[in-house]
């Protein structure tokens, strides 16, 4: 038996990348510390850093987001757990105490997004800040956290997709994968190399991480160019939702709505994309109407000055007459 091949846990076969003897934790003074938790913690810090930088560039107080992130993380986790349990109720209804067993896994990212967004809205209202401005800024940090946080699924060898043989196809040591995440389709394409059995899958964690990175870049580019408050948050919902709709369709561990076979996160993604697109169109339309109204008001003002003085406001005489009238009013 080839010892090297036998120890491979994750193998990007078409790229020639192999990772052996993958560990999910390390020990410090006898305490087990999981890489999953470390990556999530780093993703929170990365998200906070980006949100604070955006806040500084847009004239806000960056410290606002240091306080907000504490509440957002707490209620985001609660939201992620509620969402997961709600759509996996059959796994918990006979043992309600397991609802509180977070170490057993079971957090849904959309639940976290909903919990975090509600927290940001209520926080901004309490602090008498603009909710839409807070959401515009916070979502830049949120998508950063999503981009980096997805790598926690990588070290846990979870949240993967169906069988594929594309360029990024990922082989996983079957003995290291949670059996509940392995489908019949995976087993149909089981691959054995030097006595080690592998399933070969879409690395959906990688797809979502890269997609989130592209959405983040888009949001940062438009932050200084936005036409109305709330635009960046709507772009986040539409951008992330579009990617999640596609990626969710590749996964085999979907949370589904009862016995309908419909993936709840895929359905929610579609709703968010459509709703966000509608509100973006309405927002741009409103801004266009305001610009036309302001232009009309400016033209009307010029005409009024011309009618009163007989001199066009754009000429030197017109300007002098306007200044004279304004001086007289003062």
N, C-alpha and C positions, 0 to 999 in steps of 0.2 A: 504493500500500500504506500502511496505517495504521502508522506507525513505532512508536507506543506499543503497539499490539496485538502487533506482531511481536516486541517485546522482552519480552513477558510470559512468565515461566517457570512461575509457580504462580498459579492463578486459582480462587478460591472463587466460582464463577460465580453461585450463588444468593444469596450474601451481598454480592456486588459488591466483593470484596477481590481486588486484583491485586498481585503482586510481580514486579518486572522485573529483568532482568540479575542473576539470582542467582549468587553466587560461592560456591564451596565452600572457599576458602582465602584467606589474605592473606599478604603477604610482610613479613618483618622482617629487615633486614640481609641480604637475599638468600635467606633461608630461608623455605620455604613452611610455614605453620602452618594446619592444617585446622580449620574450625569444628566438625567432628564431634568431634575430640579435645578441643577447648576445652569443648564442652558436656558431654562425658563427665567431664572433670576437675571441672567445676562441680557436676555431679550427685553426684560422690563427696564433695565438700566439703559440699554441702547435706545429704546423707545422714548424714555424720559429725556435723554440727551438731545435727541432730534427735536422733540416738542419744545424744549427750552430754547434751542437755537432758533427755531421758527418764531417763537414768541418774541425773542429779542429783536429779530429782524423786522417784525411787524409792529413794534412799539408797545408790546405788552410786558408785564412783569413776569419774568421766567419762573420766579419762586411760586407763582400761582400753581404751576404744574407739578412742583415738588409736593405740594399738599394734595392736589387732586389725584395724583397717581396712587397714593396710599388708599384712598377710598375706592378708586377705580379697580385696583387689583382685588381688593376684598370682595366687592360686589360683582366684579367680573367673574371671579371663581364661583361665587354663589349662583350667578346666572348660568354659567357653563355647566354646573352640576344639575341644576333644575332642568335645563334643556335636555341633557343626556338622560336623566332618570325619566322624564315625562315620555320620551319616545322609546324607552327600554323598560317600561313599567312591569312587564311580565317577569323580568329578572329580579325585581325588588319587592313585588307585592306580597310575597310570602315571607319576607325577611326585611322588615322596614329599617332595621338598624344598619343594614348594608348601604342605605342611602347616604349615611354619614361616613362611610369608609372610603375616603378619597385615595388612600394608598392602594386600593384595589383597582384604581383606574376609573375612567368614565367622565371625561370633561369634553364638552362640545364647543368648538370655537365660536359658533354663531351665538350661543348662549352667553359667552363671555363678551362678545361685541355688543349685544343687546344690554347686558348688565352694565357694561362700561359706559355706553352712550347715555343711558338713563341717569347714571351717576353724574356724568359731566353736565347734563342738562340741569339737574336739580342743584348741583354745586354752583353753577353759574347764576342761577336764579337767587340762591341764598346770598351769594357774594355781590349781587347786583351787577354782574358782568353780562356781556352779550353772549347768550347761549350759542348762537351761530358762529361767532368768532372763536369761542372756546372749542366747538366741535371741529371747525376748520383746522385748528392747530393740533388738537389732540389726535385727530385721525392720522396725521403724519407720523406721530409717535406710535400709534396703534399698528399701522401697516409695517413699520420698522420691526416692532415686536413679533408680528406674524411672520415676517421674512426670516428672522433668526430663530424664532421659537420652533418652527417646523423641524429643525434639525434634532430636536428632542425625540421626535418620532423615528428618526434615523437610528439613533443609538439604541432605541427600544425595539427596533425592527418591527415597526407597526405602521398603520395608516398607509398601506401600499395598495396597488391596483391589481387588475386582472393580469392574465398571462400576456406577455408581449415578447417580441424579438427585435424591437427597434434598437436604435443606436445606444439608448440609455438603459436598456434592459438590465434589471438587477436580479441576481440570484441570491436567495437567502437559505441558509442552512435550516432545513425543516425542523431539526431538533431544537433550534433556538427560538422558533416562532410560536407565539400563542396559538394553540390549536383552534380556538374559536375564530381566528381570523383567516384560516385556511379554507378555501372553498373547493367544491368538487372540480371546478375548472382548473384550479391550481394542480390538483392531484392527477388530472388527466394529462398534464404536461410535465409531470414529475421528471426530474433529471438526476441521474446518479453518476457521480464522478469519484472514482477510487473509494467506493463504499459509502460515500456521503450523499444523502438525498437533498436535493435543492428544489425549491419552487422558483420560477422565473416570472418577474412581475414588473409592472409600471412603477417607477419610483415617484409616486405622486407627491411625497413630501418635497422632493426636489422640484417638481413642476410648480408646486404652490409657492415655494420659496423664491424661485426665479420670477414667477409672475408677480408676486408681491413686491419684489425689488423694482420691476418695471413700473408698477403702479406708484410706488414711492417716488421714483424719479419724476414721473408725470406730475404728481401733486406738488413737489418742490418747485418745479419749473413754473407752474401756474399760480403758486401762492402769491407772488408779487404782481401777477397779471390778472388776478381774479376781478370779475365785474361786480360781484355782489357777495355779501356774507352768506355762508352756507354752501357756496359753489364747490369748495374743495371737499367738504364732507359728502356732498352728492356725487362728486367724481369718484371719491373713495368707494362709496357703496356700489356705484355702477361698475367701476373697474375691477374691484375685488369680486363682486358678485358674478361678473361675466366669466372670470377665470375659475371661480369655484363651481359654477354650473358645469363647465367642461370637465374639470378634474373630478368632481363628485361622481360623474357618470362612469369614471374608470375604476372607482373603488369598489371593494367587495365587502366592506364593513359599514355600509350605509345604515343610518338610522332611518327607519321607514314609518310611514303613517299607517298604523294598524296593519291590516292584511291587504292593503291596496297595492303594495309593491312600489309605491312612489317614495323616492328618497326625499325626506323632509328638507334637507339642506339644499338640494338641487331645486326644489320647488320654491323655497324661500329666496334663493339666488335669482331665479327668474323674476319673481315679484319685485325684488329690490332693483334689478337692472331696469325694468320697465318703469317703475315708479320714479326712480332717480332721473331717468331720461326725460320723463314728462316734466318733473319739477325744474330740471336744468333748462329745458326749452321755455317754460313759463318765466323763469328767472331772466334769461337772456332777452326774451320778448319784452318783459317789463322794463329792463334797462334801456332797450332800444326806444321804447315809447317815451321814457323819461328824457333821453337824449334829444329826441325830436321835439318834445315839449319845451325843453330848455332852449333849444335853437330857435323855436318859434317865439319864445319870450324875448330872447335877445334881439331878434329881428323886429319885434313889435316895439321894443324900447328904442331902437334906432329910428324907426319910423316916427315915433312920438317926438323924439328930439328934433327930427327934421321938420315936422309939422309946426312945432312951436318956434323954431329959430329960423327956419327957411334955409338952413345949412345942414349938409349931410354930416352925420356924426363921425364918419371916417376921415374927414378932412381936418386940416389944422384949425380952420375957423370953427368947424363943428366941435372939435375937442375943446377949444378955448371957450366957446359958448356954453358947453356942458359943464366945464369946470366953474365958469362964472355963476351958472345957476345953482350948482351944488354949494358954492361958497356962500351965496345969498341965503340958501336954506339953512346953512350952518349958523 
